[in-house]
Amino acid sequence: RVFMSGVHLILKHNYLLLILGVSCLYEVSLTCLDYEMKLIGLDRFRAPPEFLEDNSVVDSSMSEEAASAFATFMGRYGQLTNFLSLLLSYYAFPYLMDNWGLKRTLRIFPSLLLLITVMTFVALPLNLPVLFISMSFLKALTYSINDPAKGIL
């Protein structure tokens, strides 16, 4: 009963629905994109399967070299994300707050997330470089623009 009263309040007041969207629903989409990037990355770094004489497939688990290459890939992802986050925090966030205000600044991340989600799932599916750059940019936006703007709320 208490749970349903909270859901009723969220559905009744439009601003609560917007706060819900800004504060937590983006995590679902971001997690799906992150998972897709990691699955595609694992597939790209794994050795192709070997076929036996009877056309059955031998398991192509990751070699140590492939695991190291994937770890390097994920390390580069973290480096790019942190570098972009630093740049956006230092230059973009103050500019956006001064010139666009809190309301518009809070709309940037969900808009870009929707655009990138459509791009990576519909327009350019299974494209690892696009996912790599998009995810780095979205994570950096989360850390440097969206979360600080939510903190001001």
N, C-alpha and C positions, 0 to 999 in steps of 0.2 A: 504494500500500500504506500509506503514512504517512497519507494522507487518510482512508482507510477505518478506520484504527485510531482516529483522532479521532472519527469518526462513531460508531464502536462504543462508545467511552467515553461520548459524549453520550447515546446510547440506553440504555446499561447503567445509568448513574447518574441518578436522577431529579433531583437537585439541579442537575446540569449542564444538563439540559434546561430547568429553570426559569431558570437564569442566562442561557441562550441566549435564551429568550423575553423576559426583562426587559431584556436588553442590546441586542438587535438586531432581533428579529422585528417589533417594533412599528413600525419604520421603514417596512416594506412597506405596512402599512395606512395610516399617516400620509401616505406619499407618494401613495397612490391617492386619498385624500381631498383632498389639496392639488391634485392634478392635476384632479380633478373640479371643484373650486371654480374653478380658473382657466379651465377649458373653459366652464363655465356662465357665468362672468363675461364672458369674451370674447364668447360668444353673446349675452348680454344687452346689451352695449354696442355691438355691431355693428349697422349699419343693416339693416333687413329687405331681402331680395332684391327686385329689380325684375323684373317679368315683361314679356317682349316680346309682340308680337302673336301669335306662334306658340306661346305658353306656355312658351318656353324662358327660363331664368333667367340674368340678368346677374350676374356675380360681385359680391358685396357686401363688398368688402374694407373694412377699417376706415378711416374718415375720420380726419383729424387731431383733430377734436373728440372722436370716440369713443375714440381712442387715449389722449387726455388724460384722459377720464373713467375709463377703465380703470386708467390709472396712478394717478389719485387714489384709486380704489377699493383698489388694492393698497397704496398709502401708508397709507390708513386701517387696513387690515388689519395692517400692520407696527406702527403706533402702538398699536392696541388690544392686540396681542400683547405688546409691550414693557411697556405699562402694567399689564396683568394679571400679567405675569411679575414685575414689581417688587412688586406687592401680595402675590402668593403667596410670593415669596421672603422678604419682610419679616415677614409675619404668619402665613401658613399653615405654612411649612416648620418653623419652630421649635416651633409648637404641635403639629404632627403628630408630630415626633420625641419631644417630651416626653411627650405623652399617648397616642400610639398605638404608638410604637416603629418600628424600621426595617422589620420584617417586614410589618406592616400598611401602612406608608407606601409600600413598594414595590408593593403590590397595588392601590393606588388608580388609578394611571395605566392599567395594562392593562384594569382593569374599566371605567373610563370610556371608554377607547378602543373597547372592544367594544360598549358601549352606544351610543356616538355613531355608530360605523360602521353598526350595524344601523339606527339611526334615520335616518341620511342616505341609505342605499342602499335600505332597505325601507319604513320608515314614511313618510318625507317626501322622496321622491326629487326631484332637480332643484330644490331649494329653496335659493336663493342666500343669503338672510339666515340660515337655519339653519346652512348650511355656513360662512359667514363667522364667526359667533359660535363655533361648535363648533371650527373650526380655530384660531381665536385662543386659545381656552381650552386646547385640547390642546397647542398649541405652547408656551404659557406654562407648562403643567404639566410639559412635557418639560424646559424650561430651569430652572424654579424648584423642582421637587419631585423628579421622577424622576432627572435627572442627578446632583444633589447626593446623593440617597439611594444611587444606584449607586456614587458616589465613596466613600461610607463603607464599602461592602462591602470 
